[in-house]
């Protein structure tokens, strides 16, 4: 969704570390490791590492994992097919961050819509897809919450299919890991949707924000997300030597931090450097009765530079002169989407009556 505003300015960030001592009041109120992390062996479902995995958090576009799951279940039930048309309605085109460039009435297949939602994180297409499956957005969101309850996602509630900010749209790292494993294990035939690193929509290329797909060998998904309130989130899944590992990082400050930390946790998991014995992910407890952390002051105000410098000091991987965990070069998988026009009857003006 939003681009990393600090990309290409590493020296500026390093210089700001010196300003942290003048920033003590705000820094004291913000624990250095106050953002959730969870690493799970996706085959055994055993927790390998966690920090605040049950803390409520705004999911941003990781919401689209549940959107995809509900669509996959509708496909399995025969309610829709991969060729079902998904039309950009007026409600869909009203969504924020319209990187797709699609206008009212533009139409694509449901299969292409899944790529647009998962790879390009298109908020407008997510709503159009929801309407195509469940006739209207509210009915689809009700399905999302019903599915969350069935899976035991006790710290999750959805208010929309795309993850745009809403106080009642929240989740936890625990729940996202369970959701991600459900999508991957129950619908292995649809893994291709999470492996594309870019799409073109009517010739316009939109790259996935999941850099692991092209820089960390074995990555097979799954979804990133960003809004100011959440910071940069990721649900990552990778496989090496017959083992599957999942990482969830919520609230990262920059795309560099999110990508490097995710790759670091996955590397440690595959190398056997993370402890076992913490029990299954379902055994983690979600925090209840507390509001999600709101990152807007730290990430999208005049205080963001100092906070970013503090995170750079904690997680310098990938900065100039520092080790990087994103060492691989993997060929991009690009999916091509072509749309066509559809006349929406509700938007066609009624003919004027003949003069008497």
N, C-alpha and C positions, 0 to 999 in steps of 0.2 A: 504494500500500500504506500505509505510515505517512504521516501528515500532517506538514507542516512545523511543527515545534514552536515556531518563532520567528516565525511569521506574525503580523503586527499589532504587532510590537515593534521597529520600526526604530530608534527613539531609544535604546533600551537597547543595541542592537548598536553604534551609533555611539559611545556612551559608553564601551563596552568597548575601543575602539581604544587608549585611553590606557593600558590595562593590558598592552599587548604588550611594553613594555620590561621588565616584570617577569617576562615569560614566555620570556626569551631561550633557556634551555637546550632547551626543547622546540621552539621555533621554529627554532633552528639546525639541529636534526635533520630538519626538514621543509622541503625546497625549496619556494619560494613557488609554483612552477608545476609541482608534481610530479603533476598529474593529467592524464590523456591527453586530447588533442583531435585531431580529424581532420576536414578539410573536403575534399569530393570533388565534382568535376563528375560528376554521375551519368550523363550522356550519353557523355562521353569517357572516364570513369573516371580522369581525371587528378587527382592530388593537388594541392590549392591551398594547403593549410596543414596542418601536423601538429606535435604535441608528444607524444613518447613513445607514438606510435600502436601500437607493437609491445609495449608493456609489459603483462604479465598483470594482469587485473583481474577482480573478481567481477562478473558481469553483472547480478545481481538480475533484475528482470522483463523486461529486454531478452532474456532467455532465451526468452521467449514468441514472439519472431520465428522462432526455429527450430521451436518447437512448431507455429506456424501453417504454416510451409513444409512440414513433414512431413504435416500434415493436407491441405494443398492438393495435394500429390503423391498422397496416398491417394484424394482425390476424382477427380483426373485418371485414376488407374488403375482407377477404378470399384469400389474396395474399400468405399467408403461414399458416401452421398449427403447433400445438405443437409438432408434430412428424417430421417436416421438419429437415433434417440433417444440422448441422452447422459444417463445416470442417475448421480445422486450416490450413490456407493458409500460404504461405511464408510471405506475408504482415502482417498477424496476428502475426506470431511468431517473427517478428522483433520488436515488441513493448517492451518498458522498463518495469521493475518490473514484471517479469514473475513468479508469485507465483504459478500459476496453474501447472507448470511442464509439460505442454502439448507440444508435438513435432509436426512437420509437418505431416499433414494428419490425425491426431487424430480427431475423429468425435463424436459428441454428438447430442441429440435431441435439438430442439429449446427451449423446456421447460427447460431442464437441463441447457442450455446456459443462460437463464434468471436468474436462481439461481446463476450460476457462476459469472455473471456480477453484480448482485445486492448484493448478500450476500458476496461472496469472492472478489468482486471488481476486477475481472480478466481483465486486460487491453487487453490481447491478444484475449480473448473470445469476448470482446466487439467489436473488429474489425471484427472477424470472423462472429459474429452475424449480424453486419451491412452489410457485403458482402452477407450473405445468404438472407437477406431481399431485398436489393436494387442492387444486382449484383456487386457493387463496393462501396468502402468507400466514395468517393467523392459524389456520388449520394445520399447516405444515409445522409451525413452531410447536403446536400442541403435540404433534407426533414426536418432535425432538425431545420434549420433556418427558413424554411417556416412555420413550426408549431409554433415556437417561435413568429413569426410575427402575426400569427393568434390569439394567446393567449394574445397579447398585451405586450409581454416581451420586452419593449423598451430599456432595458439596457443589452440585452443579444445577444451574437454572438458565434456560435460554429465553431470550425475548425477540430474537431475530435470527435469520439464517446466515448472516454474513459477519457478525462480530463487531459491527459498529457500536460505539459506546452507548450503553444503557446500564443504569445502576442495577437492574435486575438480570443482567447477562453476566454470569460469573461461573467460575469453576475452580479446580485445584489441580496441582501437578499429579496427584494420585489419580484423580478421575480422568485426566487427559491420557495418562499411560494406559489405563484400563480401556478407554475408548479406542486409542490407537491400536492396541493389540486385538481388540474385537474386530475392527475394520480389516486388519491385515490377515488374521487367522480364519475368520468366517468367510471372507470374500477374496481368497488368493487370486482368483481369476481377474480381479480388477486392480491388481498391483500396478499395472501399467500407468494408471492415472497419476500415481505419486512419483513416478520415475522421470517424467518429462521435465527438462530444465528450462524450457521456453515454449511459448506458443506464438503463432502468428494469427491474428484475427483480421481478415480481409487485407492482408499484407503488412499489418502493423505488428512488429515483434514486441512481446512482453516477456521478460525473463522472470523466472522464479527467484524469490529472495532467499531460497535455501541453497547457499553456496556449497554445502556439503555434497550436493548432487554432482558437482563438477570438480571438487577439490578433495574429497575424502573417499577413498576407494571402498566399495561395498555398500555405499549409501543407497537405500531404496525408498526413502520418503522421510517425513510425511507432510508436515505443514508448519509454516511460519505465521507470524501475525504481529502487527504493530498498531497501536493507538497510543496517544500520549498518556492515557490513564494506566496502560498496562506495561509500557516499555516493550522491548522486543522479545517475543516468545518463540519457542520452537518445540515441536514434537518430532524428534529425529529417530530414524530406524536404519540400522545397518547390519549387514551380514558378512562374516568372514570365517573361513574354515568350518562351515556348517553350523556356526553359532549366530544367533540373532540378538542384538542388543538395542534397547530403546533408551533414549535420553529425553528428558523434559527440562528445559530451562525457561524460566519466566522472569520478566522484568530486566533483561539485559539492557544496557544503556545504548550501545552502538551495535551495528551489524557485525563489526569485527569481533566485539566481545562475545556476542551470541554464537557466532560461527566457530570461533576458536575454542571457547569453553565447551561447546557441544562436542567438537572433535577431540578435545582433550579427555573428556569423560569417556567417550567411546573407545579411545585408544587404551585408556587405563582398564576399561572393562574387558576388552579383548585380550590384553596382556595379563589378565588375572591379578591386577594390582588393586582391585577393589574388594573389600571383604564380603564374605557371604554369611548367612546365618541370621539375617535381619527378618526373615520370614517373607511370606507372599505379599504382593502389593496390596491385595484386598484387606490385609491386616492393618494397614496404615489407617489412622483415624483422621477424619476431616474435622477441622475447627468449625464450630457452629456459633451463631449468635454474634459474629463480628463482620464488619464490612470489609470488602476487598481493599487492599492497598491501592492508593491512588498516586500514580507516579507523575502526574502532570506538573507539579511545581518543580520537581527535580529534572524533568526532561524537556519541558516546553516553556520555560520562563527564563528570566535573566539569571536565575540561579543554576541553570543547566550546565554552564561551562565548568563551574567549580565541582559540581557533582560528577561530571564526566571525567574530570581530571583525577578525582579520587578513585573512580572505577578503573581508569587506565593504570593507576599505581597498583591496584589489586590484581588486575588481569592484563599484563603487558604483552601477552602472546600476540605475535603478528605485527607489533609495532617495529619501527626501524631498529635493527640490531638485536631483536628478540626472536626467540624460537617460535616457529609456527607449526601448528598441527594440520594445516591444510596444504600438504606437500604434493598431492597427486594432481594429475591432469587427466580428466575424464571427458571423452567426447560428448558434446551436448546432444540431447534427444529433443528435437523440436517437433511439435505437433501443429499441423496446419488446419486452420478453421476458416471456412467460407460461409458467409451468411447470405440470406436473401430477404426481400421485403415481403411483409404480410400486412394486409389492410385490416386494421382493428375496427370492428363495427361500432364499438362504443365511442370511437373518436371520429367517426364520419358524421358531418353535420346533417341534420334533417333537412330535406328540401323545403323551400319556401312555398307557401300555399299560393295558388294562382289568384291574381286579382279578380275581384267580382266584377 
